[in-house]
Amino acid sequence: MPSRFQLRGHSIEGLRWQLFDSYGPRARIIRAERIQTGGLFGLGATTSFEVTVEVDGHPSPNTAGRSRRAGPSRPRTGARRGLADLLADADGADDAGPSDSALVSTQKPDFDAILGRMAERIGDSAEALPVDDGTSEDGPSEVLSLEALPLGDGQDANGVPQLCGAPGDLVVLVGRRDQPLRTAWAMAGAIDGGAELRTAGDFRSNGVGHVLIDSPEVKRVQALAAVDGKPLLIAFSIGTRGSSSPQALSSVQPNQLWLVVDAAHKPEDTQAWTRQASWHAVPDALAVLGAAETATPETVNELGYPVGWVDGYPATSPEL
């Protein structure tokens, strides 16, 4: 017999991830309510979401597919503790030093599979609920249609790429010098709730953590960003050194890869480095800088990728 309970969080995607990680496909969201707390006439209010969940069978946490460790088990008190265990498993596998290479590949947890769960929609079979205004003890609330809940990235009706902003999404911005970070800051400001930022490659910035783009640290930061309800944006400044070589992109599997290009630069120079980057990864979109500083910004169209961001703002057309 199905069991029901309520769960609250600051994003629908974060709640979906938490439910799937705990209960697998047995859980589905049958009702979602947006709640605003504090503020004055809606200004400065804090928004949260409360969902009603239905779980087939007894609502005990799902343990299938999780890594099992020798020795005493650690208590799990929610998504953050479960994630900490997964990260500890990864650290233990890195330090284990097994006797053969086959064991190395099977001991490490499959972080791609774990993070992939966040993109899965819980409750696809649930009936859509009508939108209705109401009140709660916390303040104004709104019942959301399940079909209207945010599902992630894609393109708009005009074919303009939309920035991935779901919790745990990995967005890599590739460019020269400080241009990827400048664009990442602008994108983070456009995401509801902000984003986790990191630099990689040739450029560093005070106050922003730095990672090796092809290191396991990226997966760990991505997983922690998911728990905090944020996407991870990595500004990768390419160069000639090993850690900033475009070849490092072949080891990364982002949800979205943006090429940050300067429309005011010579088209031949831009094509040279973007071609190198595209040899090792498939770009999804262009983020264009300097469009207002040149009489021929349309030269970026020759790169063959749709424009999704222009001079710090979302684009209105896939071409300049």
Secondary structure, DSSP 8 states (H G I E B T S, - for coil): --EEEEEEES-HHHHHHHHHHHHGGGEEEEEEEEEEESSBTTBT-EEEEEEEEEESSS-----TT----SSS-----SHHHHHHHHHHHHHHHHHH--SSHHHHHHHS--HHHHHHGGGS-TTTTS-----EEEEETTEEEEEE-GGGS----EE-TT--EE---STT-EEEEEESTTHHHHHHHHHHHHSTT--EEEEEET---TTSEE--TTSTHHHHHHHHHHHTT--EEEEEE--SSGGG-GGGGGG---SEEEEEEETTS-HHHHHHHHHHHHHHS---EEEEE-GGG-S-GGGGGGG-S-EEEETTEE-SSS--
